Structure formats: C-alpha cells, structure tokens
C-alpha cells in the first residue's frame, strides 16, 4: 500500500481527538473538585483595650492569674532581688512535696534538737521573728508549718527543712532544683528563712509561688486558719492576715534590710463564671505605709478593670473561604466565650479548619480555641459553597487534573503512614 502523508496525518489527528475525548471527559467530570482557599482573619480582640491593674511604681511587682504561667501585669525592676520571708513559702512548698501531709492531719512528730534550740536563741538575739522552742519537745509537721507560714518563724523554717532534708545545705540544693523544675529559674535560695541577701528572685517568680500555694490544699488550709494555739499553749500571731477587708488573702508579709517590705497574696476578682483569682507579689516596698497604699490602689483598680469580655466574639468571621469557581463564604462563630479581661490578656486565639470543596450552610468547618484549647467554639459556614456544575469542570481542565493528582498523592501518603 502506498504511503499517503495526508491520510496518515488525518488518522493521527483522529486518534488524538478520540483519546482526548476519552480522557478529558472522565477527568473533568469525575475528578474531585479542588479545595477552597482559606484565609485566616484577625478580628478585633475585645480584650485588647483591657486596663491592667495599678501596681506600685517602686520596687518590683507582678500579678498572675491562677491557672496561667505568665504575669499579665508587671511593674518596677525585672531583676532578681532579695525576697525576705517569701523564701519560707518556698520552704513549705518544697517540704510538703518531700513529706506530703493531708488537709487537717497532724503528720509526723518532729523532735526539737540542740541545733533547733540554738537557732531559736541566735535568731532571737538578732531580733528576727521566732517562736519559742525547747530541746526534746515534739511538734507535729502541721504545727511547724503553722509556725513557718502564719508566724514567719525563722527558727521553725530551719527546723522544718532539717527534718525533711537532713540539713539546711541539703535543703538549699533540693529547693533550687525544685525551683528550676517548676519554671522559676530566676529565683535562687541560699537559706530557708530569706534573711540572707543571697536568697533572691523576681516578682514574676514570686507571684507564681502564690499560684502554687493556692493550689496546694494543705498549705492553703493552714493559711486560711486564724492564729492557732500550738504545743505548750504557745500561740502564733498570723503575720499574713492583712487587707482582708479588701478581699486580699495574705500568704507572706515580711521585711529585711536587703529586701525591704515584701508581700505575697491572692485576690479573687469578679463573680460567677467570669471570676478569676490572681496571685500578686509586691517586693522591695520602702515601708509598710507604701505597701498599704499600693494594695489599696491595686484592689480598687482590680474591681474596675477586670470586667468580663468576649475573648471569642459571637457571630464573628475567623476564616474566609474562596472557591476556584468564585463561590465565597466565612467560617463564623455561633457563640461567645467570656472571661475576665485580665485572664484573657495572656490567652492567644488559635484557628484550625478543614479542607473541603463543597459544604452546606451551617456546616462545621473548623474551630476557634483560646490558649491551650481550654475553651473552643465551632466555626460554621455562613453560606453554602456548591458544586459549580459540568460547565465549569469542562472549561477548567487544569485545576481538575491538579485536583485529581493531589487526591491520588494524598491517598498514597495516607496509605504509607
């Protein structure tokens, strides 16, 4: 048969057309639609204008919401400075980790040794806070903790850690390890009492100690009690119970020459679901009068500036979806999440969403989460995104082919996992 170029070209074109129709049609008509493009939006944060509480201009201070790990308000120096009797809070927390004690229980009996009695005599001569002890008498763990926390007794702080760790030096090593483990790396103890100027910490770390104590039921219960008669009818003056008329719960109030006046406390702001408890540390206050005015200013500003706000607002778009064929819709919140403005200040908002091509109005397409996900709101589609139909598919082969390839690749990756 003679070769005819024209006839060959015609056959070739015919084959290409037939193959094209055989492949093009199924790909464009049967391939999955490409996913919509998602743009995460940044709606206004209602808590952005929340006013922080009033803190002292002098010294160092910080306030942390219980349940959080970072302060939402700080003032003064951020350096580590002497912390006076706040060191005794560390001693109590570290000891109760080592020697657990249930709420209301007396615990083990601790015999007063010669070094314990000698510490009482030495601290008394120095004019430091003490409670009397005698060689050979026995105190329970609960009673020693009462003396340390309520009475800020320096000799009892040494007695407590010697009993729990064998020596003050062994306690210092254990306490510094405990502080680092609990994220307070800017705080270092050199003793159990805080009389040493080498026992230092930041206001932020100190406020975190208040959070930890508020969450420790036995120690919190001890501080909640009035002055208590101890062994041999010796009472302990509650050195922490100041400003209770302002709703302040005292944890430690102390003074040393290197540290000045130091106060560690908690306070609950607001009511109901919007209530938040905060831990505050005021360090290096020049005198008790300045501390008092600082606490009063803080308490007043707390009530004014901790009003509840919507950290996730209702009916607000957090994601905008756009389909390749032009359809558009938003991922919108169906409800609000309300928190104290203070607590919301340290909580970031995170948005996650799913890939999809078509969905009906009201379908869940993602979530908005606050912080580490302790609160979450579903995002629902504001309008339907429908299939564009056969016409769009046939006229847009490239995105259809890409979608087919991606679906096959995705299926292969999933199968390999």
HULINKA-V514509 format. One record per residue. N is the residue number from 1. RES is the residue in one small letter. PSI is psi in whole degrees, 0 to 359 (none if undefined). D_CENTER is the distance of its C-alpha to the mean C-alpha in Angstrom with 2 decimals. Layout:
BEGIN
n=(N N)
res=(RES RES)
psi=(PSI PSI)
d_center=(D_CENTER D_CENTER)
END
This chain:
BEGIN
n=(1 2 3 4 5 6 7 8 9 10 11 12 13 14 15 16 17 18 19 20 21 22 23 24 25 26 27 28 29 30 31 32 33 34 35 36 37 38 39 40 41 42 43 44 45 46 47 48 49 50 51 52 53 54 55 56 57 58 59 60 61 62 63 64 65 66 67 68 69 70 71 72 73 74 75 76 77 78 79 80 81 82 83 84 85 86 87 88 89 90 91 92 93 94 95 96 97 98 99 100 101 102 103 104 105 106 107 108 109 110 111 112 113 114 115 116 117 118 119 120 121 122 123 124 125 126 127 128 129 130 131 132 133 134 135 136 137 138 139 140 141 142 143 144 145 146 147 148 149 150 151 152 153 154 155 156 157 158 159 160 161 162 163 164 165 166 167 168 169 170 171 172 173 174 175 176 177 178 179 180 181 182 183 184 185 186 187 188 189 190 191 192 193 194 195 196 197 198 199 200 201 202 203 204 205 206 207 208 209 210 211 212 213 214 215 216 217 218 219 220 221 222 223 224 225 226 227 228 229 230 231 232 233 234 235 236 237 238 239 240 241 242 243 244 245 246 247 248 249 250 251 252 253 254 255 256 257 258 259 260 261 262 263 264 265 266 267 268 269 270 271 272 273 274 275 276 277 278 279 280 281 282 283 284 285 286 287 288 289 290 291 292 293 294 295 296 297 298 299 300 301 302 303 304 305 306 307 308 309 310 311 312 313 314 315 316 317 318 319 320 321 322 323 324 325 326 327 328 329 330 331 332 333 334 335 336 337 338 339 340 341 342 343 344 345 346 347 348 349 350 351 352 353 354 355 356 357 358 359 360 361 362 363 364 365 366 367 368 369 370 371 372 373 374 375 376 377 378 379 380 381 382 383 384 385 386 387 388 389 390 391 392 393 394 395 396 397 398 399 400 401 402 403 404 405 406 407 408 409 410 411 412 413 414 415 416 417)
res=(x x x x x x x x x x x x x x x x x x x x x x x x x x x x x x x x x x x x x x x x x x x x x x x x x x x x x x x x x x x x x x x x x x x x x x x x x x x x x x x x x x x x x x x x x x x x x x x x x x x x x x x x x x x x x x x x x x x x x x x x x x x x x x x x x x x x x x x x x x x x x x x x x x x x x x x x x x x x x x x x x x x x x x x x x x x x x x x x x x x x x x x x x x x x x x x x x x x x x x x x x x x x x x x x x x x x x x x x x x x x x x x x x x x x x x x x x x x x x x x x x x x x x x x x x x x x x x x x x x x x x x x x x x x x x x x x x x x x x x x x x x x x x x x x x x x x x x x x x x x x x x x x x x x x x x x x x x x x x x x x x x x x x x x x x x x x x x x x x x x x x x x x x x x x x x x x x x x x x x x x x x x x x x x x x x x x x x x x x x x x x x x x x x x x x x x x x x x x x x x x x x x x x x x x x x x x x x x x x)
psi=(135 140 123 107 318 316 321 315 320 316 318 315 319 318 315 316 314 314 320 315 323 332 313 314 304 320 311 330 331 343 151 146 147 151 153 156 135 132 117 128 166 77 158 137 115 339 358 328 11 134 134 161 161 124 157 143 334 158 221 138 155 152 130 138 134 131 347 171 353 142 147 355 133 157 160 201 144 2 158 127 163 142 6 227 351 337 330 331 319 314 318 316 316 319 317 338 322 323 80 146 126 156 131 356 148 325 189 157 137 120 132 119 177 316 327 316 319 322 321 315 313 314 323 319 328 353 14 159 133 165 138 141 162 146 134 342 162 134 146 163 320 316 320 319 323 317 322 312 312 317 353 38 121 320 328 331 317 319 317 311 330 320 318 326 356 329 163 322 318 323 315 317 315 320 318 325 317 317 315 319 327 16 7 65 350 4 133 132 144 352 181 350 331 3 335 135 351 354 105 160 168 161 325 316 319 318 324 326 321 322 313 320 321 336 358 105 321 313 321 322 319 316 342 347 152 177 134 136 128 192 142 30 19 122 167 127 130 105 353 344 75 150 23 335 344 9 20 134 109 138 318 131 124 171 137 161 315 329 340 204 130 139 130 133 169 160 136 127 138 183 160 218 336 356 144 136 132 152 129 146 121 115 149 39 141 332 173 331 318 320 314 315 326 318 319 317 320 313 318 315 332 314 327 324 1 26 147 143 161 104 336 117 149 149 39 136 126 343 139 128 136 122 152 336 10 344 142 150 166 153 113 142 143 346 174 159 122 136 166 140 327 310 326 338 335 11 121 156 130 139 131 151 161 158 137 165 312 143 156 162 136 355 143 124 3 193 152 129 146 134 234 22 15 343 137 141 134 144 128 147 128 330 157 146 107 165 132 348 173 324 312 319 313 327 355 66 327 307 330 317 316 318 320 314 315 322 323 318 317 319 322 317 319 319 332 343 none)
d_center=(87.24 87.07 83.66 82.91 79.94 79.58 79.45 76.86 74.55 74.86 73.98 70.96 69.68 70.19 68.25 65.30 65.34 65.50 62.67 60.62 61.10 60.33 57.01 55.90 56.25 54.22 51.43 50.99 51.52 49.71 46.84 43.33 42.31 39.95 36.30 35.22 33.39 29.84 28.41 24.75 24.82 22.59 23.06 22.31 18.83 19.65 16.71 17.95 20.34 18.17 19.28 17.08 18.33 21.26 20.65 23.55 25.27 26.36 24.65 20.91 18.14 14.43 12.27 8.60 7.72 7.70 5.18 2.32 3.76 6.10 8.80 10.22 13.60 15.59 19.35 22.09 22.20 19.36 21.62 21.45 23.84 25.34 23.19 26.07 25.39 21.61 22.90 24.13 20.68 20.02 23.42 22.74 19.45 21.11 24.30 23.01 21.39 24.90 26.85 25.09 26.37 26.18 25.82 29.26 30.89 32.93 32.30 34.58 37.17 36.91 40.28 40.62 42.18 44.25 41.37 39.34 42.33 42.97 39.39 39.97 43.24 41.89 38.84 41.17 43.57 40.84 39.85 36.33 34.93 36.45 37.51 40.93 41.40 44.55 45.35 45.41 43.66 40.79 37.37 34.90 31.38 30.25 32.69 31.66 27.98 29.25 31.25 28.40 25.74 28.09 30.91 29.17 32.16 32.38 34.98 32.95 29.93 32.34 33.90 30.61 29.62 33.26 33.46 30.27 30.70 34.41 34.18 32.09 32.20 30.91 28.05 27.17 26.98 24.86 22.47 21.95 21.33 18.76 16.94 16.95 15.86 12.72 11.84 13.79 16.57 17.85 18.89 22.25 24.34 28.14 28.89 27.63 28.55 27.19 30.80 30.81 30.00 28.69 25.70 23.26 19.63 17.58 16.38 12.77 13.22 15.10 12.55 10.21 13.45 13.67 10.45 12.01 15.34 14.50 13.47 16.70 19.43 22.45 21.44 20.08 23.42 25.41 23.97 24.68 28.35 31.05 33.10 34.48 37.91 37.65 40.33 43.79 42.82 40.82 38.16 34.93 34.05 30.49 29.45 25.98 27.18 27.40 26.58 26.21 28.32 25.48 23.08 21.51 20.84 21.90 20.62 22.67 25.32 27.47 29.71 31.22 33.29 30.98 27.74 29.15 27.62 24.03 22.09 18.83 18.02 15.97 17.01 16.61 17.23 18.96 20.41 20.17 17.63 16.55 15.90 12.69 12.66 11.72 12.44 14.85 16.91 20.29 22.15 25.69 26.95 30.74 31.81 30.99 32.34 29.92 27.02 28.38 28.75 25.25 23.76 26.12 25.19 21.46 22.12 24.46 22.29 19.32 21.54 22.86 19.89 17.31 19.50 18.15 18.26 18.42 15.49 17.77 21.35 24.22 27.18 25.55 26.44 23.72 26.24 29.96 32.30 35.75 38.34 41.01 43.65 42.15 40.38 37.09 34.33 30.69 27.71 26.90 24.31 25.99 23.61 20.83 17.25 16.87 14.00 14.05 14.55 12.16 9.10 10.57 10.92 7.58 8.04 10.79 13.66 15.25 18.88 20.89 24.60 27.59 30.89 33.85 37.28 38.23 36.51 37.53 36.10 33.11 32.24 28.56 27.90 24.12 20.72 18.09 14.50 11.40 8.19 8.65 11.58 10.66 13.31 16.35 19.67 22.83 24.80 28.52 31.46 33.05 36.51 38.23 38.71 42.05 44.25 46.34 49.51 52.20 53.33 50.06 49.81 53.38 53.00 49.79 50.54 48.31 44.88 46.23 47.26 43.94 42.13 44.48 43.86 40.06 40.26 42.47 40.26 37.15 39.11 40.19 36.67 35.45 38.42 37.77 34.21)
END
